[in-house]
Amino acid sequence: EPKGFGHIGFLVDDLNAAVASLEAAGYKFQKKPSDGKIPWLAFALDPDNYWVEIIQRGGGPAPKE
């Protein structure tokens, strides 16, 4: 089981589209944009359960669907 907070992050132009694409590919999430108080980021889990941060470019809320 991974320990610590080591992770990698990616900036995306459309966070909701990126999350939907990763979900369709079978990835699980530690945090989706709708979870918590920070709607401009998500954390996907890689096959080893490390967190992969996906961040809305510009740091603001994700575009509306």
Backbone as XML, in Angstrom:
<?xml version="1.0"?>
<chain id="A" units="angstrom">
  <residue number="1" name="GLU">
    <atom name="N" x="0.846" y="-1.182" z="0.000"/>
    <atom name="CA" x="0.000" y="0.000" z="0.000"/>
    <atom name="C" x="0.887" y="1.239" z="0.000"/>
  </residue>
  <residue number="2" name="PRO">
    <atom name="N" x="0.696" y="2.163" z="-0.970"/>
    <atom name="CA" x="1.515" y="3.377" z="-1.014"/>
    <atom name="C" x="1.367" y="4.212" z="0.252"/>
  </residue>
  <residue number="3" name="LYS">
    <atom name="N" x="2.435" y="4.853" z="0.654"/>
    <atom name="CA" x="2.430" y="5.743" z="1.816"/>
    <atom name="C" x="2.912" y="7.128" z="1.375"/>
  </residue>
  <residue number="4" name="GLY">
    <atom name="N" x="2.545" y="8.133" z="2.124"/>
    <atom name="CA" x="2.996" y="9.486" z="1.804"/>
    <atom name="C" x="2.053" y="10.168" z="0.831"/>
  </residue>
  <residue number="5" name="PHE">
    <atom name="N" x="2.499" y="11.297" z="0.287"/>
    <atom name="CA" x="1.661" y="12.092" z="-0.601"/>
    <atom name="C" x="2.358" y="12.351" z="-1.918"/>
  </residue>
  <residue number="6" name="GLY">
    <atom name="N" x="3.214" y="11.436" z="-2.369"/>
    <atom name="CA" x="3.865" y="11.606" z="-3.659"/>
    <atom name="C" x="2.870" y="11.379" z="-4.781"/>
  </residue>
  <residue number="7" name="HIS">
    <atom name="N" x="2.790" y="12.324" z="-5.692"/>
    <atom name="CA" x="1.897" y="12.167" z="-6.827"/>
    <atom name="C" x="2.347" y="13.058" z="-7.966"/>
  </residue>
  <residue number="8" name="ILE">
    <atom name="N" x="1.728" y="12.850" z="-9.116"/>
    <atom name="CA" x="1.989" y="13.667" z="-10.295"/>
    <atom name="C" x="0.694" y="14.398" z="-10.641"/>
  </residue>
  <residue number="9" name="GLY">
    <atom name="N" x="0.806" y="15.546" z="-11.280"/>
    <atom name="CA" x="-0.381" y="16.307" z="-11.650"/>
    <atom name="C" x="-0.361" y="16.704" z="-13.113"/>
  </residue>
  <residue number="10" name="PHE">
    <atom name="N" x="-1.543" y="16.835" z="-13.690"/>
    <atom name="CA" x="-1.699" y="17.248" z="-15.077"/>
    <atom name="C" x="-2.713" y="18.374" z="-15.157"/>
  </residue>
  <residue number="11" name="LEU">
    <atom name="N" x="-2.393" y="19.413" z="-15.933"/>
    <atom name="CA" x="-3.345" y="20.486" z="-16.230"/>
    <atom name="C" x="-4.173" y="20.075" z="-17.438"/>
  </residue>
  <residue number="12" name="VAL">
    <atom name="N" x="-5.484" y="20.308" z="-17.364"/>
    <atom name="CA" x="-6.370" y="19.997" z="-18.488"/>
    <atom name="C" x="-7.250" y="21.203" z="-18.784"/>
  </residue>
  <residue number="13" name="ASP">
    <atom name="N" x="-7.686" y="21.321" z="-20.030"/>
    <atom name="CA" x="-8.554" y="22.438" z="-20.423"/>
    <atom name="C" x="-9.995" y="22.225" z="-19.986"/>
  </residue>
  <residue number="14" name="ASP">
    <atom name="N" x="-10.422" y="20.962" z="-19.867"/>
    <atom name="CA" x="-11.799" y="20.648" z="-19.485"/>
    <atom name="C" x="-11.769" y="19.487" z="-18.495"/>
  </residue>
  <residue number="15" name="LEU">
    <atom name="N" x="-11.831" y="19.812" z="-17.213"/>
    <atom name="CA" x="-11.720" y="18.812" z="-16.152"/>
    <atom name="C" x="-12.828" y="17.768" z="-16.230"/>
  </residue>
  <residue number="16" name="ASN">
    <atom name="N" x="-14.063" y="18.200" z="-16.472"/>
    <atom name="CA" x="-15.174" y="17.244" z="-16.538"/>
    <atom name="C" x="-14.984" y="16.250" z="-17.673"/>
  </residue>
  <residue number="17" name="ALA">
    <atom name="N" x="-14.514" y="16.707" z="-18.813"/>
    <atom name="CA" x="-14.274" y="15.811" z="-19.946"/>
    <atom name="C" x="-13.130" y="14.843" z="-19.635"/>
  </residue>
  <residue number="18" name="ALA">
    <atom name="N" x="-12.094" y="15.327" z="-18.969"/>
    <atom name="CA" x="-10.968" y="14.464" z="-18.609"/>
    <atom name="C" x="-11.420" y="13.382" z="-17.630"/>
  </residue>
  <residue number="19" name="VAL">
    <atom name="N" x="-12.211" y="13.757" z="-16.633"/>
    <atom name="CA" x="-12.719" y="12.789" z="-15.655"/>
    <atom name="C" x="-13.605" y="11.757" z="-16.357"/>
  </residue>
  <residue number="20" name="ALA">
    <atom name="N" x="-14.500" y="12.205" z="-17.231"/>
    <atom name="CA" x="-15.386" y="11.284" z="-17.947"/>
    <atom name="C" x="-14.584" y="10.309" z="-18.801"/>
  </residue>
  <residue number="21" name="SER">
    <atom name="N" x="-13.535" y="10.795" z="-19.460"/>
    <atom name="CA" x="-12.703" y="9.945" z="-20.295"/>
    <atom name="C" x="-11.975" y="8.887" z="-19.462"/>
  </residue>
  <residue number="22" name="LEU">
    <atom name="N" x="-11.427" y="9.303" z="-18.322"/>
    <atom name="CA" x="-10.724" y="8.358" z="-17.450"/>
    <atom name="C" x="-11.689" y="7.337" z="-16.851"/>
  </residue>
  <residue number="23" name="GLU">
    <atom name="N" x="-12.883" y="7.782" z="-16.462"/>
    <atom name="CA" x="-13.897" y="6.857" z="-15.934"/>
    <atom name="C" x="-14.283" y="5.821" z="-16.995"/>
  </residue>
  <residue number="24" name="ALA">
    <atom name="N" x="-14.468" y="6.280" z="-18.231"/>
    <atom name="CA" x="-14.833" y="5.368" z="-19.324"/>
    <atom name="C" x="-13.741" y="4.335" z="-19.581"/>
  </residue>
  <residue number="25" name="ALA">
    <atom name="N" x="-12.494" y="4.714" z="-19.284"/>
    <atom name="CA" x="-11.360" y="3.789" z="-19.452"/>
    <atom name="C" x="-11.196" y="2.862" z="-18.249"/>
  </residue>
  <residue number="26" name="GLY">
    <atom name="N" x="-12.042" y="3.035" z="-17.213"/>
    <atom name="CA" x="-12.012" y="2.136" z="-16.069"/>
    <atom name="C" x="-11.226" y="2.606" z="-14.865"/>
  </residue>
  <residue number="27" name="TYR">
    <atom name="N" x="-10.741" y="3.854" z="-14.901"/>
    <atom name="CA" x="-9.986" y="4.363" z="-13.749"/>
    <atom name="C" x="-10.926" y="4.722" z="-12.604"/>
  </residue>
  <residue number="28" name="LYS">
    <atom name="N" x="-10.458" y="4.508" z="-11.393"/>
    <atom name="CA" x="-11.214" y="4.883" z="-10.196"/>
    <atom name="C" x="-10.687" y="6.223" z="-9.687"/>
  </residue>
  <residue number="29" name="PHE">
    <atom name="N" x="-11.489" y="6.875" z="-8.848"/>
    <atom name="CA" x="-11.133" y="8.191" z="-8.344"/>
    <atom name="C" x="-11.108" y="8.228" z="-6.826"/>
  </residue>
  <residue number="30" name="GLN">
    <atom name="N" x="-10.115" y="8.918" z="-6.308"/>
    <atom name="CA" x="-10.061" y="9.240" z="-4.885"/>
    <atom name="C" x="-10.953" y="10.444" z="-4.602"/>
  </residue>
  <residue number="31" name="LYS">
    <atom name="N" x="-10.964" y="11.402" z="-5.560"/>
    <atom name="CA" x="-11.773" y="12.621" z="-5.440"/>
    <atom name="C" x="-12.200" y="13.064" z="-6.824"/>
  </residue>
  <residue number="32" name="LYS">
    <atom name="N" x="-13.478" y="13.319" z="-6.978"/>
    <atom name="CA" x="-14.004" y="13.880" z="-8.224"/>
    <atom name="C" x="-14.260" y="15.370" z="-8.006"/>
  </residue>
  <residue number="33" name="PRO">
    <atom name="N" x="-14.416" y="16.145" z="-9.086"/>
    <atom name="CA" x="-14.633" y="17.582" z="-8.929"/>
    <atom name="C" x="-15.841" y="17.921" z="-8.052"/>
  </residue>
  <residue number="34" name="SER">
    <atom name="N" x="-16.843" y="17.071" z="-8.048"/>
    <atom name="CA" x="-18.053" y="17.340" z="-7.265"/>
    <atom name="C" x="-17.890" y="17.006" z="-5.780"/>
  </residue>
  <residue number="35" name="ASP">
    <atom name="N" x="-16.781" y="16.375" z="-5.412"/>
    <atom name="CA" x="-16.516" y="16.026" z="-4.010"/>
    <atom name="C" x="-15.771" y="17.163" z="-3.314"/>
  </residue>
  <residue number="36" name="GLY">
    <atom name="N" x="-16.196" y="17.526" z="-2.138"/>
    <atom name="CA" x="-15.466" y="18.511" z="-1.355"/>
    <atom name="C" x="-15.663" y="19.933" z="-1.830"/>
  </residue>
  <residue number="37" name="LYS">
    <atom name="N" x="-14.719" y="20.789" z="-1.430"/>
    <atom name="CA" x="-14.847" y="22.229" z="-1.670"/>
    <atom name="C" x="-13.940" y="22.746" z="-2.775"/>
  </residue>
  <residue number="38" name="ILE">
    <atom name="N" x="-13.237" y="21.869" z="-3.477"/>
    <atom name="CA" x="-12.311" y="22.311" z="-4.523"/>
    <atom name="C" x="-12.743" y="21.679" z="-5.851"/>
  </residue>
  <residue number="39" name="PRO">
    <atom name="N" x="-13.668" y="22.341" z="-6.558"/>
    <atom name="CA" x="-14.223" y="21.740" z="-7.770"/>
    <atom name="C" x="-13.310" y="21.798" z="-8.991"/>
  </residue>
  <residue number="40" name="TRP">
    <atom name="N" x="-12.137" y="22.415" z="-8.890"/>
    <atom name="CA" x="-11.258" y="22.525" z="-10.045"/>
    <atom name="C" x="-10.149" y="21.472" z="-10.038"/>
  </residue>
  <residue number="41" name="LEU">
    <atom name="N" x="-10.292" y="20.435" z="-9.192"/>
    <atom name="CA" x="-9.330" y="19.347" z="-9.268"/>
    <atom name="C" x="-9.960" y="18.022" z="-8.921"/>
  </residue>
  <residue number="42" name="ALA">
    <atom name="N" x="-9.291" y="16.976" z="-9.412"/>
    <atom name="CA" x="-9.715" y="15.604" z="-9.140"/>
    <atom name="C" x="-8.454" y="14.787" z="-8.896"/>
  </residue>
  <residue number="43" name="PHE">
    <atom name="N" x="-8.616" y="13.649" z="-8.238"/>
    <atom name="CA" x="-7.518" y="12.710" z="-8.028"/>
    <atom name="C" x="-7.957" y="11.345" z="-8.530"/>
  </residue>
  <residue number="44" name="ALA">
    <atom name="N" x="-7.336" y="10.898" z="-9.618"/>
    <atom name="CA" x="-7.559" y="9.543" z="-10.115"/>
    <atom name="C" x="-6.551" y="8.628" z="-9.431"/>
  </residue>
  <residue number="45" name="LEU">
    <atom name="N" x="-6.835" y="7.337" z="-9.463"/>
    <atom name="CA" x="-5.913" y="6.355" z="-8.893"/>
    <atom name="C" x="-5.294" y="5.550" z="-10.020"/>
  </residue>
  <residue number="46" name="ASP">
    <atom name="N" x="-3.952" y="5.433" z="-9.988"/>
    <atom name="CA" x="-3.291" y="4.606" z="-10.991"/>
    <atom name="C" x="-3.400" y="3.134" z="-10.569"/>
  </residue>
  <residue number="47" name="PRO">
    <atom name="N" x="-2.927" y="2.193" z="-11.383"/>
    <atom name="CA" x="-3.072" y="0.771" z="-11.035"/>
    <atom name="C" x="-2.419" y="0.376" z="-9.709"/>
  </residue>
  <residue number="48" name="ASP">
    <atom name="N" x="-1.447" y="1.161" z="-9.233"/>
    <atom name="CA" x="-0.805" y="0.888" z="-7.940"/>
    <atom name="C" x="-1.428" y="1.704" z="-6.809"/>
  </residue>
  <residue number="49" name="ASN">
    <atom name="N" x="-2.543" y="2.368" z="-7.087"/>
    <atom name="CA" x="-3.269" y="3.216" z="-6.137"/>
    <atom name="C" x="-2.529" y="4.490" z="-5.743"/>
  </residue>
  <residue number="50" name="TYR">
    <atom name="N" x="-1.607" y="4.938" z="-6.596"/>
    <atom name="CA" x="-1.025" y="6.260" z="-6.383"/>
    <atom name="C" x="-1.991" y="7.299" z="-6.940"/>
  </residue>
  <residue number="51" name="TRP">
    <atom name="N" x="-2.008" y="8.465" z="-6.320"/>
    <atom name="CA" x="-2.917" y="9.537" z="-6.731"/>
    <atom name="C" x="-2.340" y="10.275" z="-7.939"/>
  </residue>
  <residue number="52" name="VAL">
    <atom name="N" x="-3.183" y="10.523" z="-8.923"/>
    <atom name="CA" x="-2.823" y="11.328" z="-10.091"/>
    <atom name="C" x="-3.751" y="12.528" z="-10.076"/>
  </residue>
  <residue number="53" name="GLU">
    <atom name="N" x="-3.169" y="13.696" z="-9.874"/>
    <atom name="CA" x="-3.958" y="14.926" z="-9.760"/>
    <atom name="C" x="-4.279" y="15.461" z="-11.144"/>
  </residue>
  <residue number="54" name="ILE">
    <atom name="N" x="-5.543" y="15.791" z="-11.377"/>
    <atom name="CA" x="-5.992" y="16.373" z="-12.630"/>
    <atom name="C" x="-6.578" y="17.730" z="-12.277"/>
  </residue>
  <residue number="55" name="ILE">
    <atom name="N" x="-5.993" y="18.783" z="-12.854"/>
    <atom name="CA" x="-6.292" y="20.155" z="-12.439"/>
    <atom name="C" x="-6.861" y="20.947" z="-13.615"/>
  </residue>
  <residue number="56" name="GLN">
    <atom name="N" x="-7.951" y="21.653" z="-13.366"/>
    <atom name="CA" x="-8.516" y="22.542" z="-14.373"/>
    <atom name="C" x="-7.529" y="23.672" z="-14.646"/>
  </residue>
  <residue number="57" name="ARG">
    <atom name="N" x="-7.133" y="23.830" z="-15.904"/>
    <atom name="CA" x="-6.193" y="24.897" z="-16.274"/>
    <atom name="C" x="-6.766" y="26.247" z="-15.825"/>
  </residue>
  <residue number="58" name="GLY">
    <atom name="N" x="-5.973" y="27.049" z="-15.178"/>
    <atom name="CA" x="-6.398" y="28.350" z="-14.669"/>
    <atom name="C" x="-6.830" y="28.302" z="-13.211"/>
  </residue>
  <residue number="59" name="GLY">
    <atom name="N" x="-7.014" y="27.114" z="-12.661"/>
    <atom name="CA" x="-7.307" y="26.965" z="-11.246"/>
    <atom name="C" x="-8.697" y="27.336" z="-10.802"/>
  </residue>
  <residue number="60" name="GLY">
    <atom name="N" x="-9.559" y="27.672" z="-11.730"/>
    <atom name="CA" x="-10.928" y="28.010" z="-11.346"/>
    <atom name="C" x="-11.849" y="26.816" z="-11.486"/>
  </residue>
  <residue number="61" name="PRO">
    <atom name="N" x="-13.117" y="27.035" z="-11.282"/>
    <atom name="CA" x="-14.080" y="25.949" z="-11.422"/>
    <atom name="C" x="-14.064" y="25.335" z="-12.817"/>
  </residue>
  <residue number="62" name="ALA">
    <atom name="N" x="-14.375" y="24.063" z="-12.888"/>
    <atom name="CA" x="-14.442" y="23.370" z="-14.180"/>
    <atom name="C" x="-15.583" y="23.950" z="-15.011"/>
  </residue>
  <residue number="63" name="PRO">
    <atom name="N" x="-15.459" y="23.879" z="-16.332"/>
    <atom name="CA" x="-16.546" y="24.379" z="-17.183"/>
    <atom name="C" x="-17.849" y="23.641" z="-16.914"/>
  </residue>
  <residue number="64" name="LYS">
    <atom name="N" x="-18.963" y="24.336" z="-17.055"/>
    <atom name="CA" x="-20.274" y="23.708" z="-16.867"/>
    <atom name="C" x="-20.519" y="22.722" z="-18.009"/>
  </residue>
  <residue number="65" name="GLU">
    <atom name="N" x="-21.204" y="21.642" z="-17.689"/>
    <atom name="CA" x="-21.513" y="20.643" z="-18.710"/>
    <atom name="C" x="-22.645" y="21.119" z="-19.591"/>
  </residue>
</chain>
